[in-house]
Amino acid sequence: MSIYNTRDQIPMIGLFNDSFPPIMDGVAVATYNTAYWLYRMNQPVCVVTPKAPNYIISEPYPVYRYSSLPLFTRKPYRLGLPEIDLTFQNKLDRIPFGLVHAHCPFTSGQLALRIARERNIPLVATFHSKYKDDFERAIPNKTVVSLLMKELIRFYEKADEVWIPQAAVEETIRQYGYKGQVTVVENGNDFAGMPNVDVFKTASRREMNIPTNKPVFLFVGQHIWEKNTALIIDSLAMLRDMDYCMFFIGAGYAADEMKQRVAEAGIQDKVKFEGVVLDRNVLKKYYAAADVFLFPSVYDNAPLVVREAAAMQTPAILVKGSTASEIIGDGINGFLIENSPQALASKLRSLMSDKASLHKAGQNAAATIARSWEDVSAEVHSRYLNLIDRKVTNYRKNA
């Protein structure tokens, strides 16, 4: 089955990723929103992803899920097993894909690659994460990590196009050994363009029973040490004299240890762990209620959460020189610090006594780094169709 036999039909776009709601990370959100806006454009689209227990599918577009097992070392992620799921394979064989887009290089990515090769259709692969860091944490053997990295780069070398979410990410993929062309295609933001954000920020604080002048700090993301969460906690411990409220939203293998670290620092009355917030409207209120978003990760490439906070005029603090910090002008649309708890604590003290600078940076962040998913998906759609047309032309020339 191939689109090249029926060129007049609208091609089915397949988005493949190892995470998808109810598992919420930046790549899952990107996959979800791209599919949603392609659907709104009347583009046939589906998502292919591992099964998740106790999740009721509510998406308006098809979501094809295959058998999976829990990854106990990386909760709540799942290990996909599509090759043993015969019912899923039968469904997959009947889908008239015109292009497949892999958002990760692992189980779902390999599945997308197989389909692309079998059907002679384009494969787009987005390089989202610093995979080597994950390998090195889980595998103590450097030789094994090196072999895995070579296999990972081979995957991207087989794609028709490799996309990265911001320009600075190219440095990472080059360090890993990839020598091919890359294309920058930014992530979007489903909170962007909201009118009267100031009013919403005030209303969100009131609804959450947070006093107007109380400093509120926020982190949204995986609760893992790689994201520099220890630095956040240690900096908060230096601010015991300040009457602040800190929200951690998310889940991960380090969540219990993070709570223990907070308790040992004696700041458990100031720090709240809210778990995973699936309701985007609720999450938006947390972003709006916060004075500043704390994201000192040097692990992330292009964190979507920084853009989501920006849409609510909540500027972020990032580590100077990190890949994620590329989009931040210090003191303009966010703030940059050295990679230390002392630097973060000092910056927070300074900002809480200079709310005017904080407010201005928030407005600039919303104006400069909060692009809507609708806008991004229109660009993505155009790129997909152009790639399909090029593939069809080459196919006909060689037929």
C-alpha positions as CSV (number, residue, x, y, z in Angstrom):
1,M,0.0,0.0,0.0
2,S,1.5,3.4,-1.0
3,I,0.4,6.9,-1.7
4,Y,2.4,6.8,-4.8
5,N,-0.2,4.5,-6.4
6,T,-3.0,6.9,-5.6
7,R,-1.5,10.4,-5.8
8,D,-4.9,12.2,-5.7
9,Q,-5.8,11.0,-2.3
10,I,-4.8,13.1,0.7
11,P,-1.9,11.3,2.4
12,M,-2.2,10.0,6.0
13,I,0.5,11.5,8.2
14,G,1.7,9.2,11.0
15,L,3.2,10.7,14.2
16,F,5.3,8.2,16.1
17,N,6.5,8.7,19.7
18,D,7.2,6.6,22.8
19,S,5.4,9.1,25.0
20,F,1.8,10.3,24.7
21,P,-1.0,11.3,27.1
22,P,-1.4,10.2,29.9
23,I,2.4,10.3,29.9
24,M,3.1,14.1,29.7
25,D,6.5,15.4,28.7
26,G,7.5,18.1,26.2
27,V,7.7,15.6,23.3
28,A,4.3,14.1,24.1
29,V,2.8,17.6,24.1
30,A,4.4,18.4,20.8
31,T,3.1,15.2,19.3
32,Y,-0.4,15.8,20.7
33,N,-0.7,19.4,19.5
34,T,0.8,18.7,16.0
35,A,-1.8,16.0,15.5
36,Y,-4.6,18.1,16.8
37,W,-3.9,21.1,14.5
38,L,-3.3,18.9,11.5
39,Y,-6.7,17.3,12.2
40,R,-8.2,20.8,12.4
41,M,-6.7,21.5,8.9
42,N,-8.5,18.4,7.6
43,Q,-5.2,16.6,7.1
44,P,-5.6,12.9,7.8
45,V,-3.4,12.2,10.7
46,C,-2.9,9.5,13.4
47,V,-0.6,8.9,16.3
48,V,1.3,5.6,16.9
49,T,2.5,5.1,20.5
50,P,2.7,2.4,23.3
51,K,-0.4,1.5,25.3
52,A,-0.9,3.2,28.7
53,P,-3.1,1.5,31.4
54,N,-6.3,3.1,32.5
55,Y,-6.4,5.8,29.8
56,I,-9.6,6.6,28.0
57,I,-8.8,7.8,24.5
58,S,-10.5,11.2,23.9
59,E,-8.5,12.5,20.9
60,P,-10.5,13.4,17.8
61,Y,-7.9,11.7,15.5
62,P,-7.0,8.0,15.5
63,V,-4.4,6.9,18.1
64,Y,-3.0,3.4,17.5
65,R,-1.4,1.9,20.6
66,Y,0.7,-1.3,20.8
67,S,1.6,-3.6,23.7
68,S,3.9,-2.2,26.3
69,L,5.5,-2.9,29.7
70,P,6.3,-0.4,32.5
71,L,9.9,0.9,32.6
72,F,10.4,0.7,36.4
73,T,13.6,2.8,36.3
74,R,11.9,5.6,34.3
75,K,8.4,5.9,35.6
76,P,5.9,6.6,34.1
77,Y,7.4,5.7,30.7
78,R,6.6,2.4,28.9
79,L,8.7,-0.1,26.9
80,G,6.8,-0.6,23.6
81,L,6.5,-4.1,22.2
82,P,4.8,-3.6,18.8
83,E,6.4,-6.8,17.3
84,I,4.4,-9.1,19.6
85,D,1.1,-7.2,19.1
86,L,-0.5,-8.9,16.1
87,T,-3.8,-7.1,16.3
88,F,-1.9,-3.8,16.2
89,Q,0.2,-4.9,13.3
90,N,-2.9,-5.9,11.3
91,K,-4.3,-2.4,11.9
92,L,-1.0,-0.8,10.9
93,D,-0.9,-2.7,7.6
94,R,-4.2,-1.1,6.6
95,I,-3.2,2.5,7.2
96,P,-2.4,4.4,3.9
97,F,0.6,6.4,5.2
98,G,2.0,9.1,3.0
99,L,4.6,10.2,5.5
100,V,5.8,9.1,8.9
101,H,7.4,11.4,11.5
102,A,9.4,9.9,14.3
103,H,9.7,12.0,17.4
104,C,12.1,9.6,19.1
105,P,14.6,7.1,17.8
106,F,13.6,4.1,19.9
107,T,10.7,1.6,19.6
108,S,8.2,4.0,17.9
109,G,11.0,5.5,15.7
110,Q,12.2,2.1,14.5
111,L,8.6,1.2,13.7
112,A,8.3,4.4,11.6
113,L,11.6,3.7,9.9
114,R,10.4,0.2,9.0
115,I,7.2,1.5,7.5
116,A,9.0,4.2,5.5
117,R,11.4,1.7,4.0
118,E,8.7,-0.9,3.2
119,R,6.4,1.6,1.5
120,N,9.0,4.0,0.1
121,I,7.5,7.0,1.8
122,P,9.3,9.9,3.5
123,L,10.6,9.7,7.1
124,V,11.0,12.8,9.2
125,A,12.9,12.4,12.4
126,T,13.0,15.2,15.1
127,F,16.0,15.2,17.5
128,H,14.5,16.3,20.8
129,S,16.7,15.1,23.7
130,K,20.2,14.6,25.0
131,Y,20.0,10.9,24.7
132,K,23.6,10.3,25.7
133,D,22.9,11.7,29.2
134,D,20.1,9.1,29.6
135,F,22.3,6.3,28.5
136,E,25.2,7.3,30.8
137,R,22.9,7.4,33.8
138,A,21.4,4.0,33.1
139,I,24.5,2.2,31.8
140,P,27.8,2.3,33.6
141,N,29.7,0.7,30.6
142,K,31.2,3.4,28.3
143,T,31.7,0.9,25.5
144,V,28.0,0.0,25.5
145,V,27.0,3.6,25.6
146,S,29.3,4.3,22.6
147,L,27.7,1.5,20.6
148,L,24.2,2.7,21.5
149,M,25.1,6.2,20.3
150,K,26.4,4.9,17.0
151,E,23.1,3.0,16.5
152,L,21.1,6.1,17.4
153,I,23.0,8.3,14.8
154,R,22.5,5.6,12.2
155,F,18.7,6.0,12.8
156,Y,18.9,9.7,12.0
157,E,21.1,9.1,9.0
158,K,18.3,7.0,7.5
159,A,15.7,9.8,7.7
160,D,14.8,11.9,4.7
161,E,14.9,15.0,6.9
162,V,16.2,15.6,10.4
163,W,14.5,18.4,12.4
164,I,15.7,20.2,15.5
165,P,13.5,22.4,17.7
166,Q,16.0,25.3,17.9
167,A,19.3,26.2,16.4
168,A,21.5,25.5,19.4
169,V,20.4,21.8,19.3
170,E,22.6,21.4,16.2
171,E,25.7,21.5,18.4
172,T,24.5,18.5,20.4
173,I,23.6,16.3,17.4
174,R,27.0,17.2,15.8
175,Q,28.8,16.2,19.0
176,Y,27.0,12.8,18.8
177,G,28.4,12.3,15.3
178,Y,25.6,13.2,12.9
179,K,27.0,14.9,9.8
180,G,23.9,15.4,7.7
181,Q,21.6,18.4,7.1
182,V,19.3,19.6,9.9
183,T,16.3,21.8,9.7
184,V,15.1,24.1,12.5
185,V,11.4,23.6,13.1
186,E,10.3,25.3,16.4
187,N,7.9,23.9,19.0
188,G,4.6,25.7,19.4
189,N,2.6,26.6,22.4
190,D,-1.1,26.0,23.0
191,F,-1.3,28.9,25.6
192,A,0.1,31.5,23.2
193,G,-2.0,34.5,22.1
194,M,-4.3,34.6,25.2
195,P,-5.8,38.1,25.7
196,N,-5.8,39.9,29.1
197,V,-3.1,37.7,30.6
198,D,-2.7,40.1,33.5
199,V,-6.3,39.7,34.4
200,F,-5.9,35.9,34.2
201,K,-2.8,35.9,36.3
202,T,-4.6,37.8,39.1
203,A,-7.6,35.5,38.9
204,S,-5.4,32.4,39.0
205,R,-3.7,33.6,42.2
206,R,-7.1,34.4,43.8
207,E,-8.5,31.0,42.8
208,M,-5.4,29.3,44.3
209,N,-5.7,31.3,47.5
210,I,-2.2,32.9,47.0
211,P,-1.8,36.4,48.5
212,T,-1.0,39.1,45.9
213,N,2.5,39.9,47.1
214,K,3.7,36.3,48.0
215,P,6.5,35.2,45.7
216,V,5.6,32.1,43.7
217,F,8.1,29.9,42.0
218,L,7.4,27.0,39.6
219,F,9.0,24.0,38.0
220,V,7.2,21.8,35.4
221,G,8.9,18.7,34.0
222,Q,10.3,15.3,34.8
223,H,11.3,14.9,38.4
224,I,14.8,13.6,37.6
225,W,18.2,14.8,38.8
226,E,19.4,15.4,35.2
227,K,17.1,18.5,35.1
228,N,19.1,20.1,38.0
229,T,16.3,19.8,40.4
230,A,18.7,19.4,43.3
231,L,20.1,22.9,42.5
232,I,16.5,24.3,42.7
233,I,15.9,22.7,46.1
234,D,19.3,23.7,47.5
235,S,18.7,27.3,46.4
236,L,15.3,27.4,48.0
237,A,16.8,26.2,51.2
238,M,18.9,29.4,51.2
239,L,15.7,31.5,51.1
240,R,14.2,30.1,54.4
241,D,13.6,33.6,55.6
242,M,11.4,34.5,52.6
243,D,7.7,33.8,52.6
244,Y,7.5,32.1,49.2
245,C,5.6,29.2,47.7
246,M,7.3,26.7,45.3
247,F,5.3,24.3,43.1
248,F,6.9,21.2,41.5
249,I,4.7,19.7,38.8
250,G,5.5,16.4,37.2
251,A,6.7,12.9,38.0
252,G,9.9,10.9,37.7
253,Y,12.2,8.4,39.3
254,A,13.7,11.1,41.6
255,A,10.4,12.4,43.0
256,D,10.6,10.7,46.4
257,E,14.2,11.7,46.8
258,M,13.4,15.3,46.0
259,K,10.7,15.3,48.6
260,Q,13.2,13.9,51.1
261,R,15.7,16.6,50.2
262,V,13.1,19.3,50.8
263,A,12.2,17.8,54.2
264,E,15.8,17.6,55.2
265,A,16.2,21.3,54.3
266,G,13.2,22.1,56.5
267,I,11.3,23.9,53.8
268,Q,8.4,21.4,53.3
269,D,5.9,24.1,54.4
270,K,7.0,26.3,51.4
271,V,7.4,23.6,48.7
272,K,4.5,21.7,47.2
273,F,4.7,18.6,45.0
274,E,1.6,18.6,42.8
275,G,2.3,15.5,40.7
276,V,1.3,15.3,37.1
277,V,-1.3,17.8,36.0
278,L,-3.0,16.5,32.9
279,D,-5.6,19.2,32.6
280,R,-4.0,21.9,30.5
281,N,-6.4,24.5,31.8
282,V,-5.3,23.8,35.3
283,L,-1.7,23.8,34.3
284,K,-2.1,27.2,32.7
285,K,-3.3,28.6,36.0
286,Y,-0.1,27.4,37.7
287,Y,2.0,29.1,35.0
288,A,0.0,32.3,35.4
289,A,0.1,32.3,39.2
290,A,3.9,32.0,39.2
291,D,6.2,35.1,39.4
292,V,9.1,33.2,37.8
293,F,9.7,29.8,36.2
294,L,12.8,27.9,37.5
295,F,14.5,25.8,34.8
296,P,18.2,25.5,35.5
297,S,18.5,22.3,33.4
298,V,21.6,21.7,31.3
299,Y,20.1,18.4,30.1
300,D,17.3,19.8,28.0
301,N,17.6,20.9,24.3
302,A,14.5,23.1,23.7
303,P,12.2,22.8,26.7
304,L,8.6,23.5,25.7
305,V,7.7,24.4,29.3
306,V,9.8,27.6,29.1
307,R,7.7,28.7,26.2
308,E,4.5,27.7,28.0
309,A,5.5,29.8,31.0
310,A,6.3,32.7,28.6
311,A,2.8,32.6,27.1
312,M,1.5,33.4,30.6
313,Q,4.1,36.3,30.9
314,T,6.1,34.3,33.5
315,P,9.8,34.6,32.7
316,A,12.2,31.8,33.3
317,I,15.6,31.6,34.9
318,L,18.0,29.3,33.0
319,V,21.7,28.5,33.2
320,K,24.0,30.6,31.2
321,G,25.5,28.7,28.2
322,S,22.9,25.8,28.4
323,T,21.4,24.7,25.1
324,A,18.0,25.7,26.4
325,S,19.1,29.2,27.1
326,E,19.6,30.1,23.5
327,I,16.2,31.9,23.3
328,I,16.8,34.0,26.4
329,G,18.2,37.5,26.5
330,D,19.4,38.1,30.1
331,G,17.1,40.6,31.7
332,I,15.1,41.1,28.5
333,N,12.8,38.1,28.1
334,G,14.2,35.9,31.0
335,F,17.2,35.6,33.2
336,L,20.5,33.7,33.1
337,I,22.6,32.5,36.0
338,E,25.7,30.5,36.7
339,N,25.2,26.9,37.5
340,S,25.0,27.0,41.3
341,P,22.4,27.2,44.0
342,Q,23.9,30.4,45.3
343,A,23.4,32.1,41.9
344,L,19.8,31.0,41.7
345,A,19.0,32.1,45.3
346,S,20.7,35.4,44.7
347,K,18.8,36.0,41.5
348,L,15.4,35.2,43.2
349,R,16.1,37.6,46.0
350,S,17.0,40.3,43.5
351,L,13.9,39.7,41.3
352,M,11.5,39.6,44.2
353,S,12.6,43.2,45.1
354,D,12.3,44.4,41.5
355,K,8.9,43.3,40.3
356,A,9.0,45.9,37.5
357,S,11.9,44.1,35.8
358,L,10.1,40.8,36.3
359,H,6.9,42.1,34.8
360,K,8.7,43.6,31.8
361,A,10.7,40.4,31.1
362,G,7.4,38.4,31.3
363,Q,5.8,40.7,28.7
364,N,8.8,40.4,26.4
365,A,8.9,36.6,26.8
366,A,5.3,36.3,25.7
367,A,6.1,38.5,22.7
368,T,9.3,36.7,21.6
369,I,9.2,33.0,22.4
370,A,5.5,32.0,22.7
371,R,4.5,30.9,19.1
372,S,1.2,29.1,18.8
373,W,0.9,25.5,17.8
374,E,-1.6,26.5,15.1
375,D,1.1,28.6,13.5
376,V,3.8,26.0,13.9
377,S,1.6,23.2,12.6
378,A,0.8,25.2,9.4
379,E,4.5,25.3,8.7
380,V,4.9,21.6,9.5
381,H,2.0,20.7,7.2
382,S,3.6,22.7,4.4
383,R,6.9,21.0,4.9
384,Y,5.3,17.5,5.0
385,L,3.5,18.1,1.7
386,N,6.7,19.5,0.0
387,L,8.6,16.4,1.2
388,I,5.9,14.1,-0.2
389,D,5.9,15.9,-3.5
390,R,9.7,15.6,-3.8
391,K,9.5,11.9,-2.9
392,V,6.8,11.3,-5.5
393,T,8.8,13.2,-8.2
394,N,11.9,11.1,-7.5
395,Y,9.8,7.9,-7.4
396,R,8.3,8.6,-10.8
397,K,11.7,9.5,-12.3
398,N,13.1,6.2,-11.2
399,A,10.0,4.1,-12.0
